[in-house]
Amino acid sequence: MKSAGFNIPSFLSFDCSEKFEEVERQTRLTYQPKQLLAIRSSSTLEDKKEKSYAGAFMTELGIQLDDLKESWIKVKDSLPVGNEGGIVIQEFIPGEYSGVAFIDSNMKRASINALPGLCKAVVEGWDCEHYNFFEEKILERKTKESYHGLHFENKEIIKKHSTYTERSEIILDVFQLAKKVEEHFGVPQDIEWTYHNGELYLLQSRPISRSPWHDSLENMYFDSANVGESYGGIICPLTSSFVRRLYDILYIDLLRNSGVEKRKLERNRKIFENLVSLVYGRLYYRMDNWYRMMAMLPGYERNKKNLEHMLSLNLREQVNVTEFQPSLFLRLIYVPRVIWKFLFFNRTMRRFKMELKTMIKDSKNWSLENFSTVECQKKIQFIFNNHLRKAYLTVENDTVMMTLFAKLSRNKSNEDMMDLLNFPSASSEQVNALTQLSRSLCDNTKIKNSLNKKDRLTFMELLKIFPNLKKQYIDYLESYGGRFANELKLETPDINEDFGTFSDLVLAYASKKTKNLVRKPNNDNYLEKLFKKFATRREEFRLLRANMFAIIRRLVLRIADQWVEEGYIKDRNDIFFMDWGQVCGENTQNQIDTTKIDYYKKEYDFFKSFDPPAFFIVKNGQWPTLTNKQNQKENIGIGASSGQATGRAIVLKEFSIPEPDSYEILVTKRTDPGWTAIMALSQGIVVEHGGILSHASIVARELGIPAVIGVKGACSKYISGDLLYVDGDKGMVHRIKN
């Protein structure tokens, strides 16, 4: 690296198995007697491309030659037994200004943390200056009036307070140094540097194995406009994971059947996996990913406008979609392909409708109480793979409907618009059916009394006596049993389960003078008739979808009942706080983590106190504050390692070994390499001081543990035993319960 032009302090590198006598001999031959040294570990566990823990073991600074042996032993003993370890002896530079820099030119990102004095304080997570770069320019800087740092004075390291001094020129030089190092090695780099007597030194460099940044600085657009209609309020983990899986599969199938190349779909799988996102228990569309997905088809601008109308979006933004544009081949075949599909579309939809109706009817004859867990899981997988996967056809139907609506609604008066929107729907048919059922049931005094008493057992016994009423009741449930408030949430009881609600509904309809809805005839032209046909079909399939979801819910509850009997879970509703892959049998497992279920339930209750906005934008990877009114600003820090975790806190103001299994969330002031073992036992980490390049941040990312750094007063605010929610993406910590 010297020959490549880097200003590096002179150093010697040894295998840790080298005899100290030889180490001392070479060191004395290389350095002057008064030369101060830095002794650093270099292990394959901390300095490889695959894993880089950034000083996970030990560094000794300002060491005199006469004290070399003691420092050599300390560093050697810090290395793991049996590991390929080395020790570097380096000229010690008592820098006046030092820090750490991360750079990844592929992402056009770099971050620099700096402090007056030695680099040691930055690595250990002391409060420091933050500089974030994008496209070689300082995008963001965070500084304050003064800092504490570690300085080398009178042959010892001391803590010293100093005021902030503008050093932008040095920071820009550090950026250029990091860029040069990355070019030299050909991979993103994590460097330590120092500035001394007018010179910038590279102290050490290692590859970045876990990026401190989000995938890109592209803005993320979250909008709940349409999805909030189907999934209003808080939803349970089972429903959210099911919906994400369904959207992923459905829209990949849609684009594949529209002619988009399989390789392109696989290459952009993350887009489909993140069409919807869960934020504090609420479901949002990730509209930036919707725009990217739509750009893969011809006619992007038209499709974008139609989608924004169909979803009633609050956000209507422009996203760079150049790299997702369709191939020339797809552009040539797309229109003929659409015409061909349109010619046979009615037949295709009739078949699909019949398949769903047959499935719904057959499910009424299932003896669920005799189904084993495996049988339930096979049924669920069959429904998902053979019926729900075809739901992309309904999206095609809706696309045609919205295209026609956009064309027909131009320059129409309000009266003409109302005529256009006057079409038959499953909802009006349901109202008519419920009106007739209610009157028939309540005309029978005994049945009406059972409804007033909400006595399901008596109601069902009476229906056996009156077969015509029983048939009318069963027909209604078969057609509309899945239609109820929050019908797409798997955790919501349907009308079959909630007899009390059913009774109230029937009695309300019977007591009111409701009339069957009759639609007035319209003199529609061909396009208007076509629009109404597709619009009516849309409502029909929405009802069928609700009934299919109700079948899945019944199968899920049957699995839950068996797991309760077998002792896997405590309560049947616990299943709604599990992941879809676990429940449907995609992810096999021998044991269920009930502790995780309990935490998810507490999270669910905690999120009820939140009122996040209907839409928001994440700019440059920075999340807006989405907390409830009770939470204070002090709960906000820097998201240093992505992910979320909920668990009991252990507050350690100083290093100590906690009792086994006594905590999940580690809360501390700052860490050094000696904390690594405790951090690895944590499920989440909260640190008062530091930045995204501090030791705690690097280790958390490497271990995949959600972490928030820079939460002021965390060790005073929280106490051991508090139940904390740590969000490493948004840089937020919330106390669920103390």
C-alpha positions, 0 to 999 in steps of 0.5 A: 500500500505504501507503493500505491501512495498511501500514507501509512505508519510503518508496521510489522505483522506477525503470526500470533504463534510467533515467539516473543523473543523474535517479535522483540528482536525485529521490533527493536531493529525497526524502531527507535528506542523512544518510538511509541507503538500501537499493537493491534489484533488481526483475526480472520474473525474480524478482518475478512470480507465475509465477517468484519467485526472491526477491532473485536478483540484488542488494540493497545496504544502509546506503548513503549518498547520496554512495555512491548511484552505485556501488551503483546500478551494482552492482545494475543490472549484476546484472540480466540484459541485455534483461530488464524490470528495475527498481531500488527505492531505499528508506529503510534500516531498521536492524532489531533483529529481522528475517526472512522470512515465507511464507503460503498461507491456502488451505493454512492454512499459514505459516512465519516465519524470523527472526534478531536484526539485519538480514533479509540473514542470514536470506535468505542462509541463516544458522542462524535461528529457525523458526516453522511455523503451521497454522490461525493457530496456531504448530504448531512452533517450532525455536530454539536458545540463541544465533545469529549475525546481521548488525547495522548499527552505526557505519554498517557491517554487522557479524557479531554473536553474541547469545543467543535472546530470546523474541519470540512477540508479534512473531512473531504480529504478523508472521503477521498482517502476512503475512496482511494482505498476502496478502489485499491481493494475493489470492495467497500471499505471500513477505514480508521484514520488520523490527522497529525501535524498537517498529515492524514494517515491511514491507520487500518482498513478492512472490508465492510461485510454488513452495510450501515445503510439502507439499500438505497437513498431512493425515497420510500412512499407509504400510503394506506389509502386503498389498503386501509379499506381492507385492512383498517387499523392494527393487524396481527402478524399472521395476517400481515405475513399472509398478505405480504406473501399473497401480494408477492406471488399474485403480482409476479404471476400477473407480470409473468402472464403479461409477458415480462421475462422470468429473469427480470422478475427474479432479479427484482424480487425485492420489489414484489416482496415489499409491495406492502409494509407493516408500520407499527401494526398498520398496513401500507402500500410501498408506492415506490415499489408499485411504480417500479413494478408497473414500469415493467409493462408498456404504457407506464404513464397511463397505467400509473394514472389509472392505478392512482385513481383506482387506489385513491392515493394520497401520494402521487409521486414521480419515481425513477423507473428507467432501469425497469422499462419493458424490453423491445420484444415485450413492447411488440407482443404486448398489445396482441397478447392483451387482445388475445386474452381479452377475447377469452377473458369472459370464459376464463373468469367464468371458470375461475368463478366456478372454481371458487364457488365449488371450493366454498360449497365443498368446504361447508361439508368438511368435518373440520373437527376430524382434520389433523394439523397436516391435513389442514395445512395441505388444504391451506396450501391447496387453496393458496396454490390453486385458487388464490394464485389465480387472483391475478385475473381479478387484477386484470379485470380491475385494470380493464375497468379502470381504463374504461372508467378513465375514458368514459368519465372525461367531461361527464356531468355529475348526473351522467357520472352517477348513471355510469356508476349505477351498476349491479353489485354483490353488496346490493344482492346481499342486502336483498338476501339479508332482508328476505332472510331476516323477515322469514326468520322473525316471522317465526316467533320461536326463532325470533325469541332465540335470536333475542336471547342470542341462543345459538343452540336453540336457534339451530335446533329450531331450524331442523324443524323448519327445513325451508328456513334452514335452507334459506339460512345455509344458502345465505351463509354459503353466499355471504358468510365471509362478508363482515367487518374487517373480513380480510383480517384472519383474526376477525371472527366471521358471522358463523362464529359471532352469533350475537352479531348475527342475531342483532343484524337479523333483528335490525333488518326485520324491524325496519321497513327496508325494501328490496333494491331495484335498479333502474334501467339505463340506455348505455352504449357498448363501452358503458355496458362493458365498464359496468360488466367489469365493475360488477364482476369486480364486486363479485370476486371481492365477495368470493375472496372474502369467503375464501379468506373465511375458509382459511381462517377456519382451517387456521383455527382448527390448527390452533385448537390442536396446538392448544391440545398438544401444549404448543400454544396457550390459547387458540388466538395465539396462532394469530401472533405467528408467521404465515410460513409456520402456520401453513407448514411451509417452514417446518419446526419442532417447537413454537416460541411462546415467548415470542408470541407473548411479545407480539401480543404486547406489541399489538396492544402497545400499537393501539396507542399510536395514530400514524398518518395515512401516508408519509415519505421516508427521505434519504433513508430517514424515517419521520417520527411516527410516535404516539403523543406520550412518547418523548423526543429522547426515544429517538436515536440513530438506526444502526442495525435494521430490524425490530425486536421486543423484549425485557431490558437489562440496563448495564451502565458498566460491564457485567455478566447478566443472569442467563435468560434474564433479558433480550434487550441490552441497554448501555452507555457505550461498548468496547470490543469486550462487550461483543460476547454479551451483545451476541446474546441480545435480541436488540441493542440500545446505546446512549452514545456513538454513531453508525460506525462505532463498535456497537453498530458494526457488531450489531450489523454483523450479528443481525441484531436490531440496534439504536445508537445515540438514545440520550439518557437511555440508562436513566430512562429505562430500568432492567425488566422494562419491556422495550420495542427496538426499531433499528430501521427507524431509530426508535425505542419505545417502552411497552411496559415497565 
